[in-house]
Amino acid sequence: AWLAADTSPAELQALLASLDRLGEPLQMLSLDSHQTTWSRADDQRRRLQAHHGTALLLTVLQAGLLLAMAGIALRGLHQRQSRRHLEALAEERQQARLAAEQASRAKSDFLADMSHELRTPLHGLLGMLALLERDGLGPRQQEHLATARGSARHLLAILDDVLDLSRLESGQLALHPVPTDLDQLLREVEHLMRPLAQDKGLALVIGRDDQLPPRLSLDRLRLKQILFNLV
């Protein structure tokens, strides 16, 4: 439309030749345009992939942080529960200790009261036995009286030990060794236990081993108590 009406064929031919010469640059320009577009698209795809990778990494990190926070919260809850459990156990032990101390004090008070109550009639019994000894009893009655007095003194000594509960409960009961005639001690045990054996129709024979010396340094009260328990 822009060609003039009077354009000659030669001019047209020259124009067509010029257009032909422009074809290759235009083709190169088109290729360059396509390559640039493809490069930009590839760069954009790579940026999107990088963004996706970063987003995925951030998501993983966020999930890890959430798990770590959940673990910390659970551990704190477990520690609080453990602390409350330990506090409850400590409170139970404290209550049990207080109850045991109270029971021990009550037991000590009871035993002390009973010991005092028992010592009073025992002293009266010893006094009456001393009065009987003055009445001119026969040899056999004197022997029985001596056995009764020895048993009463033995019981009185045991009550004295019961009064000292601190040593008894700690296992630190002191021994008091004195020179002792073993034969006499055995006779005292036999005289006391023989009536009980006779009531049951049993024979009672108590003797000293020949390898033992007749006299030893020992605690008479403890040894007699052991022999009474054995018999």
C-alpha positions as CSV (number, residue, x, y, z in Angstrom):
1,A,0.0,0.0,0.0
2,W,3.0,2.3,0.6
3,L,4.4,1.6,-2.9
4,A,3.7,4.4,-5.3
5,A,1.8,3.5,-8.4
6,D,4.6,4.6,-10.7
7,T,7.2,2.3,-9.0
8,S,9.2,0.7,-11.6
9,P,9.9,-3.1,-11.8
10,A,13.6,-2.4,-11.2
11,E,12.8,-0.6,-8.0
12,L,10.5,-3.4,-7.0
13,Q,13.3,-5.9,-7.7
14,A,15.7,-3.9,-5.6
15,L,13.2,-3.7,-2.8
16,L,12.7,-7.5,-2.9
17,A,16.4,-8.0,-2.8
18,S,16.7,-5.8,0.3
19,L,13.9,-7.7,1.9
20,D,15.7,-10.9,1.1
21,R,18.8,-9.6,2.8
22,L,16.8,-8.8,5.9
23,G,15.5,-12.3,6.2
24,E,18.6,-13.9,7.8
25,P,19.0,-11.1,10.4
26,L,15.3,-11.3,11.2
27,Q,15.7,-15.1,11.6
28,M,18.7,-14.6,13.8
29,L,16.8,-12.0,15.8
30,S,13.9,-14.4,16.2
31,L,16.2,-17.2,17.3
32,D,17.9,-14.9,19.8
33,S,14.5,-13.8,21.0
34,H,13.4,-17.4,21.5
35,Q,16.7,-18.3,23.2
36,T,16.4,-15.3,25.6
37,T,12.8,-16.3,26.4
38,W,13.8,-19.9,27.0
39,S,16.7,-18.8,29.2
40,R,14.4,-16.5,31.2
41,A,11.9,-19.3,31.6
42,D,14.7,-21.7,32.7
43,D,16.0,-19.2,35.2
44,Q,12.5,-18.7,36.5
45,R,12.1,-22.5,36.8
46,R,15.4,-22.7,38.7
47,R,14.4,-19.9,41.0
48,L,11.0,-21.6,41.6
49,Q,12.8,-24.9,42.4
50,A,15.2,-23.0,44.7
51,H,12.2,-21.4,46.4
52,H,10.5,-24.8,46.7
53,G,13.6,-26.3,48.2
54,T,13.9,-23.5,50.7
55,A,10.3,-23.7,51.6
56,L,10.6,-27.5,52.1
57,L,13.7,-27.0,54.2
58,L,11.9,-24.4,56.3
59,T,8.9,-26.7,56.7
60,V,11.2,-29.5,57.9
61,L,13.0,-27.1,60.3
62,Q,9.6,-25.9,61.6
63,A,8.4,-29.5,62.1
64,G,11.7,-30.3,63.9
65,L,11.3,-27.3,66.1
66,L,7.7,-28.3,66.9
67,L,8.8,-31.8,67.8
68,A,11.7,-30.5,70.0
69,M,9.3,-28.1,71.8
70,A,6.8,-31.0,72.3
71,G,9.6,-33.1,73.7
72,I,10.7,-30.4,76.0
73,A,7.1,-29.9,77.2
74,L,6.6,-33.6,77.7
75,R,9.9,-33.8,79.7
76,G,8.9,-30.9,81.8
77,L,5.5,-32.5,82.5
78,H,7.3,-35.8,83.4
79,Q,9.7,-34.0,85.7
80,R,6.8,-32.2,87.4
81,Q,5.0,-35.5,87.8
82,S,8.2,-37.1,89.1
83,R,8.8,-34.2,91.5
84,R,5.2,-34.4,92.8
85,H,5.6,-38.2,93.2
86,L,8.8,-37.8,95.2
87,E,7.3,-35.1,97.3
88,A,4.3,-37.4,98.0
89,L,6.7,-40.2,99.0
90,A,8.7,-37.9,101.2
91,E,5.5,-36.7,102.9
92,E,4.5,-40.4,103.4
93,R,7.9,-41.2,104.9
94,Q,7.7,-38.2,107.1
95,Q,4.2,-39.2,108.3
96,A,5.4,-42.8,108.9
97,R,8.5,-41.6,110.8
98,L,6.3,-39.4,113.0
99,A,3.9,-42.2,113.6
100,A,6.8,-44.6,114.4
101,E,8.3,-42.1,116.8
102,Q,4.9,-41.6,118.5
103,A,4.4,-45.3,118.8
104,S,7.9,-45.7,120.2
105,R,7.3,-43.0,122.8
106,A,3.9,-44.6,123.7
107,K,5.6,-48.0,124.0
108,S,8.4,-46.5,126.2
109,D,5.9,-44.7,128.4
110,F,3.8,-47.9,128.8
111,L,6.8,-50.1,129.6
112,A,8.2,-47.5,132.1
113,D,4.8,-47.3,133.8
114,M,4.4,-51.1,133.9
115,S,8.0,-51.5,135.2
116,H,7.4,-49.1,138.0
117,E,4.0,-50.8,138.8
118,L,5.7,-54.2,138.9
119,R,8.7,-53.1,141.0
120,T,6.4,-52.0,143.9
121,P,4.9,-55.5,144.6
122,L,8.3,-57.1,144.0
123,H,9.9,-55.0,146.7
124,G,7.0,-56.0,149.0
125,L,7.6,-59.7,148.1
126,L,11.3,-59.4,148.9
127,G,10.5,-57.8,152.2
128,M,8.1,-60.6,153.1
129,L,10.7,-63.2,152.2
130,A,13.2,-61.5,154.4
131,L,10.7,-61.6,157.3
132,L,10.1,-65.4,156.6
133,E,13.8,-66.0,156.8
134,R,13.7,-64.8,160.5
135,D,11.0,-67.3,161.5
136,G,13.4,-70.2,162.0
137,L,12.4,-72.3,159.0
138,G,13.9,-75.8,158.4
139,P,16.7,-76.5,156.0
140,R,14.4,-77.4,153.1
141,Q,12.1,-74.4,153.7
142,Q,15.3,-72.2,153.8
143,E,16.4,-73.6,150.5
144,H,13.0,-72.9,148.9
145,L,13.0,-69.4,150.4
146,A,16.5,-68.7,149.0
147,T,15.3,-69.8,145.6
148,A,12.3,-67.6,145.8
149,R,14.4,-64.6,146.8
150,G,16.9,-65.3,144.0
151,S,14.0,-65.4,141.5
152,A,12.5,-62.2,142.8
153,R,15.9,-60.4,142.6
154,H,16.4,-61.8,139.0
155,L,13.0,-60.4,138.0
156,L,13.8,-57.1,139.6
157,A,17.0,-56.8,137.7
158,I,15.2,-57.5,134.4
159,L,12.7,-54.8,135.2
160,D,15.6,-52.4,135.8
161,D,16.9,-53.2,132.4
162,V,13.4,-52.6,130.9
163,L,13.5,-49.1,132.3
164,D,16.6,-48.3,130.3
165,L,14.9,-48.6,126.9
166,S,17.5,-46.6,125.0
167,R,20.2,-49.3,125.5
168,L,17.8,-52.2,124.9
169,E,16.5,-50.8,121.6
170,S,20.0,-49.9,120.4
171,G,21.4,-53.3,121.2
172,Q,24.0,-51.8,123.5
173,L,23.0,-53.6,126.7
174,A,26.1,-53.5,128.9
175,L,27.4,-56.7,130.6
176,H,28.6,-56.7,134.2
177,P,31.0,-59.7,134.7
178,V,31.7,-60.8,138.3
179,P,33.4,-63.9,139.8
180,T,30.7,-66.6,139.8
181,D,30.3,-70.1,141.2
182,L,28.9,-72.0,138.2
183,D,27.7,-74.9,140.4
184,Q,25.7,-72.6,142.7
185,L,24.2,-70.8,139.7
186,L,23.1,-74.1,138.1
187,R,21.6,-75.2,141.4
188,E,19.5,-72.0,141.5
189,V,18.3,-72.6,138.0
190,E,17.4,-76.2,138.8
191,H,15.6,-75.4,142.1
192,L,13.4,-72.9,140.2
193,M,12.6,-75.0,137.2
194,R,12.2,-78.5,138.9
195,P,8.7,-77.9,140.2
196,L,7.6,-76.9,136.6
197,A,9.2,-80.1,135.3
198,Q,7.6,-82.3,137.9
199,D,4.2,-80.8,137.1
200,K,4.6,-82.0,133.6
201,G,6.0,-85.4,134.6
202,L,9.5,-84.6,133.2
203,A,12.9,-85.4,134.6
204,L,15.2,-82.5,134.9
205,V,19.0,-83.0,135.1
206,I,21.3,-79.9,135.0
207,G,25.1,-80.3,135.3
208,R,28.4,-78.6,134.5
209,D,30.7,-79.9,131.8
210,D,33.9,-81.2,133.3
211,Q,35.9,-79.0,130.9
212,L,34.5,-75.8,132.5
213,P,36.2,-74.4,135.5
214,P,34.0,-74.2,138.7
215,R,34.4,-70.4,138.8
216,L,34.3,-67.9,135.9
217,S,34.0,-64.1,135.5
218,L,30.6,-63.6,133.8
219,D,27.3,-61.7,134.0
220,R,25.2,-63.8,136.4
221,L,21.9,-62.2,135.4
222,R,22.4,-62.7,131.7
223,L,23.7,-66.3,132.1
224,K,20.7,-67.2,134.3
225,Q,18.3,-65.6,131.9
226,I,19.8,-67.7,129.0
227,L,19.6,-70.9,131.0
228,F,16.0,-70.2,132.0
229,N,15.1,-69.7,128.3
230,L,16.9,-72.9,127.3
231,V,15.3,-75.0,130.0
